[in-house]
Amino acid sequence: MGSSREKLIAFLEKHLSDFLAYWRKHMYIADDDKYIDHVERNGLSVFQLVKEMLGSTLHLDDIRALAEKIAKQRAEANINIGEFVYNTNLGRSLVIRYALQSGLSLEELQPLIDDINYLFDQFLFYAVTKYTELKNAEIQEKNLLISQSHKDRLTLLGQMSSSFVHEFRNPLTAIIGFVQLLKFEHPNLKYLDIIDHELQQLKFRISQFLHASRKETAEQQKEIIFLEQLLEEIVAFLYPSFIEADVDVSTSIDPEASVFGYKDQLKQVCMNILLNSIEAVKEKEKPRQIHVHVSSNEEEVLMKISNNGPMIPPETVQAIFEPFFTTKKLGTGIGLYVCKKIIEDHDGKIMCTSDEKITSFSISFPLKKGNSLPV
């Protein structure tokens, strides 16, 4: 058998130049590949492994070392791994083709071809494994950079909005105060209710930016909030918006359902979702309907705000709570992000579901010690 191996090695060496020329001509490689000058050298290195395999002097560590070296080059060249596998298997096919032309009998060739296939299988395994490892590390590094850039963007937003919004809030507070004086002194003056309502809406939007840009302040105090009372206040406040959009609003609220938290923040969440619901149903013909349902059990308090507006596509539902994501032409994309942040700060969960008939925002709060009145 030793003479068969030696004869095959000699035959392959004799035809090495033809082998390399054919391989180089038919392989896949880009003209701008930064390691294009290494290709033939790598081919010769693999051929050397074949000779060592046939000479019974090859170790797996030698295959692995060369495979990982070439895999690193391929990863740095940013090539498709499929091209590398194709080129490697082209080399395998050529070696076996020349082996079949060596004049050895099939009985002599079979164990030698088995060895050659084993070599190439191990080589590809180590190379693809290393290539995948390097690419995954590259992806993780990019994701880390994107995540950090995203955090930096949010930080910048916080700094900018906090500065600008405080500048807006001071004159707005003065205007709201003077409107209240006008309503007291001239109760029959037209349009004051409309002006007051729009100013309150503006104040609400400003509060969204403030919540997105700051931590909880020490002066805020948690309290027991009965959701029936909170939602009745909100529906009454938004009544002009419901009338303008010709929306039917219905409620089904457990009078005992309560949450221990920050009233202004939970009010902000409910208002934001209801305002979004109004915008949604305005896109369809009548009847336009919004329903608020609140219930509680031994484990949690559940709130669901539903509307019969257009279906939200599944891909949009997945991204709807992401910061800066919006489908509105003039939207900021922070409203639902702030809602999610507030709910999570209260140890709750929020989710959206949508089909052709109904879109619902479901909020759940765990029923813990603070979420009910003391016995």
N, C-alpha and C positions, 0 to 999 in steps of 0.2 A: 504493500500500500504506500510505503514511503516513496518509492520510485514514481508512482502515479502522481503524488502531490508535487514532487520535484518537476516532473514533466509538465504539469499544468502551470506551475509558477513560471517556468522557462517560456512556455507558449504565450502566456499573458504578457510577460515582459517584452517579448519580441513584437507584439502587436500593440504595445502601450501607446505609441504615438497615434495610431489609427483610432484606438479607443478614445483617447482624449479629444481628438479632432471632431469625432462624431458627437461625442457628449457635449462639447462646447458649442457646436453648431445647433443642436436641437434642444438645449436647455432653455428655461425661462429665466431671464435676468434683465433688469432695467439698465439702460445706458448710464443713468445717474446714480447707480448703486455705488455707495462709497467704498465698498469692499470688492469692487469688480476685479481688481488686480490680484485678489487673494483666491479667486475661484479655482483657477487651474492648480494652484499650490494646494488648496484643500482637497481637490480631486486626487492629486498624487498622494496626499496623506491617507485618504481612504483606501487607495490602491495598496499602499504599504501595509495597512491593517489586513487587507485581504491576503497578502503574501504571508504575513505573520500567522494569520489564522490557518492557512494551508500548511505552514511549516510547524504548526502546533506550538508556537512560542508566544501567542497572544494572550493578554490578560484583560478581563472586563474593565479594569481601571483605565487601560489604554483607550478602549472604545469610548468610555464615558468622558475622559478628558478631552478628546478630540471633538466629540459630539457637543459638549457644552461650550467649547471654544467657538465652534462654528455657529451654534445657536445664538451666542451673544452677538456675533457679527451680524447675523440675520435680523435680530431684534433691533440693533442699533441702526441697521439699514432700513428698518420699518417696512420689510417686505411681507407679503402674504405668506403665511405658513404653508399654504397649499402649494405654492411654487417650490418651496424648499423640499417638501415631501416628493413632489413630482420629479425634481432633479435628482434626488437621492435614488428613487426607484428606477429612473432612467439608467443611472450608473449600475444598479443591481442587474437590470435586464441585459445591459451590454456585457458585463462580466460573465453572466451565465451563457449568453449567446456565443462568446468567444470560447468559453469552456467546452461547449458542445461541438466546436470546430477543432478541438485539440487533438482528435484522433483516439482519445481514450474511449473505452467501452462504456455503455450505460451503467453497467455493474460497477465499474471503477468510479464513474462520475457521480453517482447518486449520493454517497456520503459526503463527497466534496461540495456538491451543490447545496446539500442540507447545511453544511457548515457556513457556506457563503450567505445563505438566507438567514441563518441565525445571527451572523455578524450584522447584516443590514437591519434586521429587526431590532436588535439591541441598540444599534446606532440611532435609529429613528426614535426609539422610545426615550433614550436619554436626551436627544436633541429637542424633541417636541416638549418634553417635560420641562426642560430648562427654559425654552423659548416662552412657554406659557407662564412660568414663574416670573420671568423678567417682565412680560407684558402686563401681568396682574399687578406687579409692583409699580409699574409705570402708571396704570390706571388709578391705583390707590393714591399715588402721589398727586395726580391731576385732580382727583376728587377732593383731596385734602386742600389743594390750592383753591379750588372752586368754593369749597365750604368756607375757607378763611376769607376769601373775597366777598362771599355773601354776608358773612358776619361783619366785615368791615363796612359793607354797604349799609347794613342795618344800623350800625353804630353811627355812621355819617348821617343817615336819615334821622336818627334820634337827636343828634346834635343840632341839625338844621331845623327840624320841626319844632323842637323844644324852644329854640331861640325865636323863630318866626311866630309860632303860635302864641307865645306869651305877649309878643308885640301886638298881635291881633286881638287878644283876649281883653286887654285893658280898655281900649276904646269901645269894644263890643259891650262890655259890662256897663259902661257909662250910657251907651245908647239904650240898652234894655231898661236901665233905671229911669231914664227920661221918658221912655214910652210908657212905663208904668205910671209915672206922674201925669202924663197927658191923659191916660185912661181914667185916672182918678178925677182930674180937673175937668175933663171934657168927655164924659162917658158916652155921649152920642156921636162923637167924631168918627166919621167913616174911615174904614180901612185899618184902624189901629189893631184890631184883632188879627188881621192878616199879617201886618208888619211884625207884631209880637210873635206870631207863630213861626214866621220865616227866620226871625232872629234866634228863636229857641232851637230851630233846626240847625242853624249855623253854629250855635254854641255846642250842640251835640256833636257835629262833625269835628269841631276843634278838639273836643274831649277825646275823640278817637285818636287823633295825632298825639295828644299828650300821653295817653295810655301806652301807645306804641313806643314812646321815646323815653319812658321813665320807669323806675322800680316803684313798688308800692311805697307810699309815703307813710311816715310814722304816725301822722295825725289821723289817718283813716282808721275807723273803728268798725269791726265786724258786728253784725247784729242778726237777730232772727228776722227773716224776711218771709212774710206770708205771700206766696206767689199770686193768689187771687187778687189781693189788694194791689200788688205791684202791677199786674197786667191790666187791671181795670184802669189804673192811672195812665198807663201807656196808651191803651186803646182810646181813652178820652182825649189824650193829648194829640193823637194822630187822627182824630175824627175828621178834621177838614181834609186830610189827604185821602181818607177812605171815600168821602163824599165826592171829591174831585175826580177820583178814578172810577167811581161807581162800583165799589167793591162791597160785597156782602161779608160781614165779619161775624163769626160765631165763636163762642167759647164753651168749654166744658172743663171746669177747674175744680179740683178737690179743695174745699175750703180749709182743710187741715194741712195741706202740703206747704212745707216751709223749708227754707235753706238758711244756713248760718253763713253769712258772707258780707260783701260790700254792696250795699244797695245800688249806688250809682253805677257800679260796674255791671251788675246784672241787668239793670235797667237799660244800659247801653247795648248789651247783647240783644235783648228782646226787641228794642227799637230798631236796631240795625237789620235784624232778620225780617221784621215786619215791613220795614221800608223796602228791602229787597223784594219781598213778596208782592208788594204793591206794584213795583216796577215790572215784575214778571207777569202778573195777570193783566196788566195794561196792554200786553202784546197780543191778547186774544179777545175774541168776541164775548159778549155776555152769555151766561152768567159768570161773573168773576167772584171767586170765593176764596176766603182765607179762614182757616179754623185753628184755634188754639186749644190744645188739650193738655191738661196737667193731672197726673195721678201719682199715688205713692203706695208703696207696700212696705214690708218689713225690712227690705234691703236698700231701696233707693227711691228717689223722687224723679219722676219722668216728665219731661215737657216736650211736646211735639207741636211745631208750627208748620201747617201744611197749606199749600195753595194749588189751584188747578191751572196754573200757567203752563207754558210750553215745557216740554221735557228737556232736561239738561243732559247733554251727551255724556256717556260714561267716562270718556277721557277728561272731560271738564270737571265732573264730580270728583275724580281722583285728585285734581289740582286746586280745587276751589278754595281750600284753606291756606294755600301757599301765599307768602307775602308777595305783593306786586302783581299777582295774577288777577286779571279782570277781563270780562267780556264786554264791558261798557266803554263807549267811546271816550267818555270823560271820567272814567273810574280811576281811583288811586290804587285799588288792589290791596288795601290794608284793612278794610272793614271786617271781612270774615276771618282774616288772620288775627285781628285783635280779639274777635269773639272767641276763637279757639284758645287764645292765650289766656283770656279771662276765665273761661270755663276750666281749663287745666289748672289755673292758679287756685280754683275752688275744688280741686281734686275730682272734677267731673270729666265727662266725655261728650263730644259733639260729633255728629255725623250727618251726612246728607244722602238721601235716596231719591231717585227720580224715575218715573216712567211716563207713558203717554197720558195718563190720567191725573197723576198727582206728584207733587214734589214736596218732600218733608225734610225739615231740620229737626233732628231728635237730640235732646240734651238729657243726660242723666247725672244725678248727683248721688253719691253714696250716702245712705242714711246712717250717719254716725252721731256721736254724742251731741255735737253742736247743732245738728240739723233739725232739732226739735225742741220744743219748750221743756224746761226742766219739770219733772214730776213732783 
